[in-house]
Amino acid sequence: MYNKRSATFHRDHADLVPERHNRCEGLQNQMTITRDDDVLGGEPRIDGTRIGVRHVATWVVDSGQSPAHVADQLDVPLADVYEALSHYYIHIDEMRALKADNEAAFKDVRGSTLKPIETAQ
């Protein structure tokens, strides 16, 4: 039976767990959430994609889509969606700050874009 707590324990303390109980052995170093200053402005994202953790959270948390639906729509493994959601909730304060920064930047851009002097008729 899968137990999120034991999976975390196995991954973090693999050296303390007898080999026969270490079900996550091959997954220990396969983090799918990464950051790169050149991609998405350094925001956390699913490795090998331009899919941000916040994008996944928006679909699942804000829009109410199922993780399976999001994985299908984004063409990523379901495990990556769950890892993105896990990262989102573990770092919720950082995610909220990134969202606020992003919204402020869009507001600034909207306010500074050129608007026509007269309307077309």
Secondary structure, DSSP 8 states (H G I E B T S, - for coil): ---HHHHHHHHHTGGGS-GGG-TTGGGTT---EE-BTTBGGG--EETTSS-BHHHHHIIIIIT---HHHHHHHHT--HHHHHHHHHHHHHTHHHHHHHHHHHHHHHHHHHHHS---SS---
